[in-house]
Structures are given as structure tokens and as C-alpha cells.
Amino acid sequence: MKRLIASTLVLAAAVSACGGDRSATVTMLVYDSFPTSGTPLNDALADFTEETGINVRILTAGDAGTMVTKASLTAGNPEGDVMWGVDNTLLSAATDAEVFADEPVQVDYGDVCVNYDIAWFADHAISPPVTLDDLLLPRYRDLLVVENPASSSPGLAFMLATIANYGETGWQQYWAGLRENGVEVAESWDIAYYERFSGAAGSAGNRPLVVSYGSSPPAEVVFADPPRDDAPTGVSVETCFRQQEFAGILRGSDHPTEAARLVQFLVGERFQRELPLTLFVYPVNVNVELPAVFTDFAVVPSDPFTVDPETIAANREKWQDQWNTIVLH
């Protein structure tokens, strides 16, 4: 939180130093699950435009992993002015490539966890897995779909969870065991969740286990058609990795002052209060009260897996290469 306050003060100073161009259009790069229109989150951005005269253009850049890769390739000559949603698993890749003009600010947090299809397990009279160890058991053979950690931030987060749990050598043996037990790999969260996971509304998938989020169950309740008052999916709480997301001004932005005003708005109460029921993440603004449907169905692990950013920075590419050799070759 100290880091957030300090970074926000820097942004506020930048904003006050220069009025900027009220007619400018600021382009915000986002991952593909960020809504481009029609949600309260977009209404909040419209309020920002009304208050400041600064237009906001949303540019979708794929999964968070793909977004960071693209931003790294265009560092200094960016496609936009602000990037939303680089998380702590990928932040070192962005900073190493000097993607940002200044230190980004944290905008939200959540947990990447294994989710399960409650009805499927009830129909098959099998208990859902609880721990990472459970996923190696024969009864879960051919049931799990994960995301590729080279292209997907939740996929990377889940790989880091296994490294945090099993250590530098044990995690590789664990993934060899998952491969032997029939794990399927998808290139993105959208494909894994909406196409391969059997528990997602409207999905034709046949895998009742998926790497998703601790806040995926309330999303299933909120968007259920017809409406429902229970969640069709559950969370294996002992598999969770804590994920933090950041936003920042892209180095080389044509509108750095206006971009700073937007980033300051992104951590303000007006925007932050829309996060739980649109992106299904936890706001960092302490003045935001969480809606009941979110708190009733989201799962918050008491002791999520974590890996410090310096360790991720030093080992991420090596670990991704090792994972690729073990799982895909």
C-alpha cells in the first residue's frame, strides 16, 4: 500500500505540473477480458472524459502475457499511452524491457486457483481436488486444463504456485506427473475456461478442472441466464497463487500528462468500485465497499502461494523453457 500511495503522489504531481491537452485521446492497452463497452467500468471511463475532456480509447492486446510481449517489442514507440493489467508474474518482463515511463501503480489483486465443476463431480460421485498433490491422483486423470505459462498470466501464476510449493527441482517432477495424468494445455484463459472447462456457462468443454480465479464463482452467478443464487463452480483453495495487477504510463507516450491523469483516475474510488463485478478482482482503494454477491461467492485463501518479484525476474524465462520441455515435448 505504501508503494501505491507513493506512486499515486508522483502521478498527482505530474498532473498538477501541467494542465495537458483536454482534447487529447489517450489509448489504454488492456488484456482481452477487459470490457471495451457496455459495462459500469466503461461508464466510469466516460465520466473521466466528461470531467477532464480527455478521451479514452481501449485497445485490446490479447492475454496479459501476449500484451506484455507486444509492449516489450514496441517499448519506446508504444501502441498506446497507458497499459492496464500487467501482473506481478509479468512485471519484471515489462520493467526489464523499459516498457513504462515511470513506476507503475497497483490497481487490483486476486488469486489464481484451480476451479471445479460442482455438478460434474457430484454426478460422478468424486470429491473435487483440494491440493496440488491431489491433481496427480488417478481419479483426476484427463480432467484438468491449464494455460501455457509462456502466453498466459494465469498459466504463469499456476506454474509459480507449483514452484513455490515443490521447490526448484520438485516442481519439474510435479509437472511430469501432471503430463502423465493427462493435463491439457490451452494458449489462453479464454480458451481454457470458455471452450474446454465444463463448468462455464455455455461451454461445450469436457474438462471439469481448470486454472482460473478465486473470484470466478461470483462471475458465474452474476452472469447466469436464467438467474441463480448459487455458484455452479468451486475453488480448490489450497492451489491458489496471489496475483497483483498494475497500470502505468508507457514510455514514449504522445500524451504523458493526460496518461498520468488517467492512471490517477484508475486508482480512484469512482473507477475502483466497478472492478469487483466487471473484472472480478479486488480493488486496492480502501474506500471501496465490496458488493455482497462478490464476497458471498469469491474465495480468498488464507495463505496463497507467492514468489518474490526478484526471484521471478531472475528465473522466469528459464522456468518457462523448462516447463515447455517437460510438458509440450
ROFIPA-771949 format. One record per residue (C-alpha): residue in three letters; x, y, z. Coordinates in Angstrom, 3 decimals. Example, Ala and Ser with C-alpha at 12.3 -4.5 7.8 and 13.67 -1.06 7.14 Angstrom:
# residues 2
+--------+----------+----------+----------+
: residu :     east :    north :       up :
+--------+----------+----------+----------+
:    ala :   12.300 :   -4.500 :    7.800 :
:    ser :   13.670 :   -1.060 :    7.140 :
+--------+----------+----------+----------+
//
This chain:
# residues 329
+--------+----------+----------+----------+
: residu :     east :    north :       up :
+--------+----------+----------+----------+
:    met :    0.000 :    0.000 :    0.000 :
:    lys :    2.921 :    2.390 :    0.673 :
:    arg :    4.092 :    1.768 :   -2.875 :
:    leu :    0.634 :    2.621 :   -4.208 :
:    ile :    0.436 :    5.854 :   -2.211 :
:    ala :    3.930 :    6.956 :   -3.276 :
:    ser :    3.295 :    6.225 :   -6.938 :
:    thr :   -0.061 :    7.974 :   -6.810 :
:    leu :    1.567 :   11.082 :   -5.310 :
:    val :    4.069 :   11.109 :   -8.164 :
:    leu :    1.198 :   10.938 :  -10.637 :
:    ala :   -0.660 :   13.703 :   -8.866 :
:    ala :    2.428 :   15.904 :   -9.031 :
:    ala :    2.801 :   15.214 :  -12.742 :
:    val :   -0.841 :   16.083 :  -13.347 :
:    ser :   -0.692 :   19.341 :  -11.384 :
:    ala :    2.520 :   20.419 :  -13.095 :
:    cys :    0.866 :   20.759 :  -16.461 :
:    gly :   -2.751 :   21.106 :  -17.484 :
:    gly :   -2.302 :   18.958 :  -20.578 :
:    asp :   -4.492 :   18.808 :  -23.654 :
:    arg :   -8.160 :   18.462 :  -22.724 :
:    ser :   -8.984 :   17.358 :  -26.269 :
:    ala :   -6.371 :   14.556 :  -26.353 :
:    thr :   -7.227 :   10.898 :  -26.828 :
:    val :   -5.366 :    8.518 :  -24.526 :
:    thr :   -5.066 :    4.907 :  -25.696 :
:    met :   -5.110 :    2.288 :  -22.934 :
:    leu :   -3.739 :   -1.160 :  -23.758 :
:    val :   -5.694 :   -3.892 :  -21.959 :
:    tyr :   -5.896 :   -7.678 :  -21.869 :
:    asp :   -8.687 :   -9.373 :  -23.770 :
:    ser :  -11.066 :   -9.883 :  -20.824 :
:    phe :  -11.231 :   -6.132 :  -20.169 :
:    pro :  -14.616 :   -4.853 :  -21.450 :
:    thr :  -14.493 :   -2.429 :  -24.353 :
:    ser :  -18.050 :   -1.114 :  -23.917 :
:    gly :  -21.372 :   -1.536 :  -22.170 :
:    thr :  -20.294 :   -2.037 :  -18.546 :
:    pro :  -20.112 :    0.169 :  -15.433 :
:    leu :  -16.339 :    0.164 :  -15.887 :
:    asn :  -16.782 :    1.830 :  -19.277 :
:    asp :  -19.305 :    4.238 :  -17.730 :
:    ala :  -16.615 :    5.248 :  -15.238 :
:    leu :  -14.185 :    5.969 :  -18.075 :
:    ala :  -16.904 :    8.060 :  -19.736 :
:    asp :  -17.171 :   10.054 :  -16.515 :
:    phe :  -13.410 :   10.621 :  -16.669 :
:    thr :  -13.810 :   12.019 :  -20.182 :
:    glu :  -16.672 :   14.254 :  -19.092 :
:    glu :  -14.661 :   15.596 :  -16.158 :
:    thr :  -11.365 :   16.135 :  -17.996 :
:    gly :  -12.204 :   16.355 :  -21.695 :
:    ile :   -9.662 :   13.572 :  -22.304 :
:    asn :  -10.998 :   10.745 :  -24.449 :
:    val :  -10.058 :    7.156 :  -23.658 :
:    arg :   -9.566 :    4.607 :  -26.428 :
:    ile :   -9.341 :    0.979 :  -25.327 :
:    leu :   -7.030 :   -1.263 :  -27.360 :
:    thr :   -7.215 :   -4.992 :  -26.646 :
:    ala :   -3.841 :   -6.707 :  -26.934 :
:    gly :   -4.604 :  -10.368 :  -26.151 :
:    asp :   -3.961 :  -12.252 :  -22.931 :
:    ala :   -1.824 :  -10.406 :  -20.385 :
:    gly :    1.231 :  -12.419 :  -21.417 :
:    thr :    0.753 :  -11.525 :  -25.071 :
:    met :    0.070 :   -7.900 :  -24.151 :
:    val :    3.364 :   -7.605 :  -22.268 :
:    thr :    5.266 :   -9.289 :  -25.098 :
:    lys :    3.837 :   -6.812 :  -27.627 :
:    ala :    4.554 :   -3.863 :  -25.331 :
:    ser :    8.140 :   -5.057 :  -24.855 :
:    leu :    8.671 :   -5.247 :  -28.611 :
:    thr :    7.370 :   -1.687 :  -29.050 :
:    ala :    8.961 :   -0.171 :  -25.918 :
:    gly :    9.732 :    3.495 :  -26.508 :
:    asn :    7.432 :    3.569 :  -29.523 :
:    pro :    4.255 :    2.209 :  -27.945 :
:    glu :    0.894 :    1.414 :  -29.470 :
:    gly :   -0.755 :    3.449 :  -26.723 :
:    asp :   -0.240 :    5.647 :  -23.700 :
:    val :   -1.256 :    3.542 :  -20.691 :
:    met :   -1.119 :   -0.206 :  -20.082 :
:    trp :   -3.604 :   -1.824 :  -17.730 :
:    gly :   -3.260 :   -5.251 :  -16.182 :
:    val :    0.378 :   -6.337 :  -16.161 :
:    asp :    0.579 :   -8.551 :  -13.091 :
:    asn :    3.331 :   -9.407 :  -10.634 :
:    thr :    4.262 :  -12.553 :  -12.566 :
:    leu :    4.999 :  -10.480 :  -15.690 :
:    leu :    6.003 :   -7.135 :  -14.193 :
:    ser :    9.709 :   -7.924 :  -14.352 :
:    ala :    9.437 :   -8.648 :  -18.083 :
:    ala :    7.854 :   -5.234 :  -18.614 :
:    thr :   10.347 :   -3.364 :  -16.451 :
:    asp :   13.346 :   -5.184 :  -17.960 :
:    ala :   12.162 :   -4.041 :  -21.398 :
:    glu :   11.673 :   -0.481 :  -20.057 :
:    val :    8.029 :   -0.532 :  -21.127 :
:    phe :    6.935 :    2.076 :  -18.572 :
:    ala :    7.934 :    5.718 :  -18.331 :
:    asp :    7.792 :    5.537 :  -14.529 :
:    glu :    6.986 :    3.038 :  -11.807 :
:    pro :    3.512 :    1.576 :  -12.410 :
:    val :    0.858 :    1.580 :   -9.678 :
:    gln :   -1.002 :   -1.390 :   -8.311 :
:    val :   -4.658 :   -1.312 :   -9.335 :
:    asp :   -6.132 :   -4.585 :   -8.047 :
:    tyr :   -5.367 :   -8.062 :   -6.759 :
:    gly :   -6.843 :  -11.555 :   -6.785 :
:    asp :   -5.915 :  -15.223 :   -6.724 :
:    val :   -5.285 :  -17.747 :   -9.485 :
:    cys :   -6.683 :  -21.109 :   -8.380 :
:    val :   -7.932 :  -24.411 :   -9.725 :
:    asn :  -11.714 :  -24.222 :  -10.260 :
:    tyr :  -14.008 :  -27.231 :  -10.490 :
:    asp :  -17.411 :  -28.037 :  -11.966 :
:    ile :  -19.565 :  -28.842 :   -8.918 :
:    ala :  -22.259 :  -30.724 :  -10.861 :
:    trp :  -19.748 :  -32.886 :  -12.737 :
:    phe :  -18.117 :  -34.110 :   -9.545 :
:    ala :  -21.499 :  -34.705 :   -7.906 :
:    asp :  -22.700 :  -36.696 :  -10.927 :
:    his :  -19.570 :  -38.855 :  -10.890 :
:    ala :  -19.530 :  -39.253 :   -7.093 :
:    ile :  -15.945 :  -37.991 :   -6.924 :
:    ser :  -14.674 :  -35.427 :   -4.449 :
:    pro :  -13.009 :  -32.428 :   -6.124 :
:    pro :   -9.283 :  -31.932 :   -5.520 :
:    val :   -8.156 :  -29.836 :   -2.591 :
:    thr :   -4.384 :  -29.558 :   -3.001 :
:    leu :   -1.823 :  -29.542 :   -5.793 :
:    asp :   -0.847 :  -33.084 :   -4.775 :
:    asp :   -4.402 :  -34.256 :   -5.388 :
:    leu :   -4.174 :  -33.369 :   -9.085 :
:    leu :   -1.699 :  -36.239 :   -9.562 :
:    leu :   -4.181 :  -38.862 :   -8.348 :
:    pro :   -5.523 :  -41.349 :  -10.925 :
:    arg :   -9.128 :  -40.267 :  -10.307 :
:    tyr :   -8.316 :  -36.845 :  -11.797 :
:    arg :   -6.703 :  -38.235 :  -14.953 :
:    asp :   -7.653 :  -36.274 :  -18.101 :
:    leu :   -9.760 :  -33.788 :  -16.105 :
:    leu :   -7.513 :  -30.708 :  -15.816 :
:    val :   -6.909 :  -27.927 :  -18.347 :
:    val :   -4.236 :  -25.298 :  -17.674 :
:    glu :   -2.915 :  -22.307 :  -19.591 :
:    asn :    0.513 :  -22.079 :  -21.190 :
:    pro :    2.740 :  -20.027 :  -18.838 :
:    ala :    4.570 :  -18.531 :  -21.819 :
:    ser :    1.414 :  -16.922 :  -23.229 :
:    ser :   -0.980 :  -16.613 :  -20.282 :
:    ser :   -0.656 :  -14.804 :  -16.953 :
:    pro :   -2.872 :  -17.256 :  -15.016 :
:    gly :   -0.862 :  -20.075 :  -16.595 :
:    leu :    2.340 :  -18.458 :  -15.356 :
:    ala :    0.817 :  -17.873 :  -11.930 :
:    phe :   -0.145 :  -21.536 :  -11.630 :
:    met :    3.346 :  -22.638 :  -12.659 :
:    leu :    4.753 :  -20.320 :   -9.976 :
:    ala :    2.391 :  -21.862 :   -7.424 :
:    thr :    3.925 :  -25.257 :   -8.140 :
:    ile :    7.446 :  -23.830 :   -7.861 :
:    ala :    6.583 :  -22.175 :   -4.544 :
:    asn :    5.175 :  -25.455 :   -3.246 :
:    tyr :    7.675 :  -28.007 :   -4.572 :
:    gly :   10.908 :  -26.036 :   -4.874 :
:    glu :   13.441 :  -25.609 :   -7.654 :
:    thr :   13.730 :  -29.305 :   -8.515 :
:    gly :   10.481 :  -30.799 :   -7.240 :
:    trp :    8.236 :  -28.644 :   -9.441 :
:    gln :    9.629 :  -30.203 :  -12.606 :
:    gln :    8.851 :  -33.688 :  -11.368 :
:    tyr :    5.372 :  -32.476 :  -10.445 :
:    trp :    4.675 :  -31.249 :  -13.983 :
:    ala :    5.971 :  -34.512 :  -15.413 :
:    gly :    3.372 :  -36.156 :  -13.209 :
:    leu :    0.623 :  -33.821 :  -14.441 :
:    arg :    1.553 :  -34.628 :  -18.030 :
:    glu :    1.411 :  -38.336 :  -17.239 :
:    asn :   -2.009 :  -37.730 :  -15.679 :
:    gly :   -3.374 :  -36.184 :  -18.879 :
:    val :   -3.197 :  -32.430 :  -18.273 :
:    glu :   -4.346 :  -30.370 :  -21.274 :
:    val :   -2.713 :  -27.044 :  -22.184 :
:    ala :   -4.581 :  -24.064 :  -23.693 :
:    glu :   -2.916 :  -20.941 :  -25.028 :
:    ser :   -5.132 :  -18.510 :  -23.105 :
:    trp :   -7.517 :  -18.286 :  -20.179 :
:    asp :  -10.455 :  -17.588 :  -22.515 :
:    ile :   -9.866 :  -20.841 :  -24.392 :
:    ala :   -9.272 :  -22.865 :  -21.234 :
:    tyr :  -12.294 :  -21.510 :  -19.373 :
:    tyr :  -14.916 :  -20.915 :  -22.039 :
:    glu :  -14.050 :  -23.675 :  -24.509 :
:    arg :  -12.502 :  -26.538 :  -22.521 :
:    phe :  -13.918 :  -26.224 :  -18.980 :
:    ser :  -17.256 :  -27.984 :  -18.490 :
:    gly :  -18.379 :  -25.679 :  -15.668 :
:    ala :  -18.530 :  -22.410 :  -17.616 :
:    ala :  -21.966 :  -21.262 :  -18.755 :
:    gly :  -22.464 :  -22.134 :  -22.409 :
:    ser :  -19.236 :  -24.117 :  -22.696 :
:    ala :  -19.124 :  -27.385 :  -24.629 :
:    gly :  -15.905 :  -28.353 :  -22.850 :
:    asn :  -15.444 :  -31.690 :  -21.130 :
:    arg :  -12.750 :  -30.851 :  -18.576 :
:    pro :  -14.218 :  -30.293 :  -15.071 :
:    leu :  -10.995 :  -28.758 :  -13.684 :
:    val :   -9.452 :  -25.509 :  -14.918 :
:    val :   -6.893 :  -22.968 :  -13.777 :
:    ser :   -8.940 :  -19.802 :  -13.254 :
:    tyr :   -9.549 :  -17.407 :  -10.358 :
:    gly :  -10.833 :  -17.439 :   -6.804 :
:    ser :  -13.385 :  -14.885 :   -7.995 :
:    ser :  -14.703 :  -16.904 :  -10.944 :
:    pro :  -17.683 :  -18.360 :   -8.994 :
:    pro :  -19.354 :  -14.973 :   -8.392 :
:    ala :  -18.956 :  -14.203 :  -12.098 :
:    glu :  -20.940 :  -17.330 :  -12.895 :
:    val :  -23.681 :  -16.136 :  -10.519 :
:    val :  -23.768 :  -12.555 :  -11.799 :
:    phe :  -23.978 :  -13.540 :  -15.463 :
:    ala :  -26.202 :  -16.607 :  -15.039 :
:    asp :  -29.094 :  -16.860 :  -17.504 :
:    pro :  -31.557 :  -17.815 :  -16.148 :
:    pro :  -30.626 :  -16.191 :  -12.818 :
:    arg :  -29.381 :  -18.366 :   -9.979 :
:    asp :  -28.479 :  -17.818 :   -6.341 :
:    asp :  -25.762 :  -20.447 :   -6.078 :
:    ala :  -22.412 :  -20.842 :   -7.807 :
:    pro :  -22.006 :  -23.762 :  -10.259 :
:    thr :  -18.251 :  -23.787 :   -9.759 :
:    gly :  -15.994 :  -24.183 :   -6.757 :
:    val :  -12.390 :  -23.360 :   -5.892 :
:    ser :   -9.631 :  -25.652 :   -4.667 :
:    val :   -8.423 :  -23.131 :   -2.135 :
:    glu :   -5.052 :  -24.736 :   -1.392 :
:    thr :   -3.921 :  -24.330 :   -5.018 :
:    cys :   -4.096 :  -20.509 :   -5.131 :
:    phe :   -1.383 :  -18.035 :   -6.139 :
:    arg :   -1.744 :  -14.349 :   -5.199 :
:    gln :   -1.800 :  -12.123 :   -8.290 :
:    gln :   -1.439 :   -8.329 :   -8.248 :
:    glu :   -2.146 :   -6.163 :  -11.295 :
:    phe :   -0.543 :   -2.849 :  -12.213 :
:    ala :   -1.115 :    0.030 :  -14.622 :
:    gly :    1.348 :    2.617 :  -15.842 :
:    ile :    2.298 :    5.215 :  -18.432 :
:    leu :    4.026 :    3.708 :  -21.460 :
:    arg :    7.458 :    5.098 :  -22.276 :
:    gly :    7.249 :    7.162 :  -25.436 :
:    ser :    3.592 :    8.103 :  -24.951 :
:    asp :    2.481 :   11.053 :  -27.080 :
:    his :    0.286 :   12.247 :  -24.196 :
:    pro :    2.195 :   11.615 :  -20.947 :
:    thr :    0.391 :   14.261 :  -18.875 :
:    glu :   -3.050 :   13.043 :  -19.941 :
:    ala :   -1.913 :    9.458 :  -19.404 :
:    ala :   -0.868 :   10.358 :  -15.858 :
:    arg :   -4.337 :   11.780 :  -15.200 :
:    leu :   -5.898 :    8.547 :  -16.429 :
:    val :   -3.682 :    6.357 :  -14.255 :
:    gln :   -4.539 :    8.527 :  -11.264 :
:    phe :   -8.217 :    8.008 :  -12.071 :
:    leu :   -7.741 :    4.231 :  -12.301 :
:    val :   -6.851 :    4.057 :   -8.597 :
:    gly :   -9.613 :    6.469 :   -7.577 :
:    glu :  -12.832 :    5.370 :   -5.901 :
:    arg :  -15.082 :    6.039 :   -8.940 :
:    phe :  -13.263 :    3.524 :  -11.126 :
:    gln :  -12.208 :    1.106 :   -8.403 :
:    arg :  -15.734 :    0.414 :   -7.171 :
:    glu :  -16.649 :   -1.068 :  -10.559 :
:    leu :  -13.831 :   -3.633 :  -10.559 :
:    pro :  -15.387 :   -6.440 :   -8.466 :
:    leu :  -18.404 :   -7.034 :  -10.724 :
:    thr :  -16.723 :   -6.344 :  -14.070 :
:    leu :  -13.199 :   -7.768 :  -13.870 :
:    phe :  -13.927 :   -9.776 :  -10.699 :
:    val :  -10.812 :   -8.607 :   -8.885 :
:    tyr :  -10.307 :   -6.872 :   -5.556 :
:    pro :   -9.799 :   -3.083 :   -5.651 :
:    val :   -6.773 :   -1.584 :   -3.932 :
:    asn :   -8.677 :    1.551 :   -2.955 :
:    val :   -9.571 :    1.020 :    0.700 :
:    asn :  -12.639 :    3.252 :    0.452 :
:    val :  -14.443 :    0.829 :   -1.861 :
:    glu :  -17.057 :   -1.433 :   -0.272 :
:    leu :  -17.300 :   -4.854 :   -1.898 :
:    pro :  -20.732 :   -5.959 :   -3.192 :
:    ala :  -22.394 :   -8.849 :   -1.352 :
:    val :  -22.586 :  -11.184 :   -4.352 :
:    phe :  -18.825 :  -10.867 :   -4.706 :
:    thr :  -17.972 :  -11.531 :   -1.079 :
:    asp :  -20.567 :  -14.332 :   -0.808 :
:    phe :  -19.095 :  -16.454 :   -3.611 :
:    ala :  -15.461 :  -15.407 :   -4.093 :
:    val :  -12.795 :  -17.438 :   -2.315 :
:    val :   -9.901 :  -15.711 :   -0.540 :
:    pro :   -7.179 :  -18.161 :    0.528 :
:    ser :   -5.691 :  -17.557 :    3.953 :
:    asp :   -2.190 :  -18.469 :    2.795 :
:    pro :   -1.829 :  -18.209 :   -1.001 :
:    phe :    1.371 :  -19.178 :   -2.760 :
:    thr :    3.717 :  -16.299 :   -3.585 :
:    val :    7.112 :  -15.866 :   -5.235 :
:    asp :    9.041 :  -12.632 :   -4.726 :
:    pro :    9.411 :  -10.430 :   -7.830 :
:    glu :   13.230 :  -10.589 :   -7.815 :
:    thr :   13.149 :  -14.389 :   -7.978 :
:    ile :   10.591 :  -14.290 :  -10.794 :
:    ala :   12.735 :  -11.780 :  -12.693 :
:    ala :   15.854 :  -13.915 :  -12.354 :
:    asn :   14.240 :  -17.208 :  -13.308 :
:    arg :   11.046 :  -16.622 :  -15.320 :
:    glu :   12.423 :  -17.354 :  -18.786 :
:    lys :   14.407 :  -20.369 :  -17.580 :
:    trp :   11.372 :  -21.794 :  -15.809 :
:    gln :    9.170 :  -21.234 :  -18.860 :
:    asp :   11.682 :  -23.040 :  -21.055 :
:    gln :   11.918 :  -25.926 :  -18.596 :
:    trp :    8.133 :  -26.163 :  -18.389 :
:    asn :    7.914 :  -26.218 :  -22.183 :
:    thr :   10.404 :  -29.068 :  -22.398 :
:    ile :    8.627 :  -31.103 :  -19.724 :
:    val :    5.017 :  -30.578 :  -20.769 :
:    leu :    4.964 :  -29.916 :  -24.518 :
:    his :    7.841 :  -32.065 :  -25.820 :
+--------+----------+----------+----------+
//
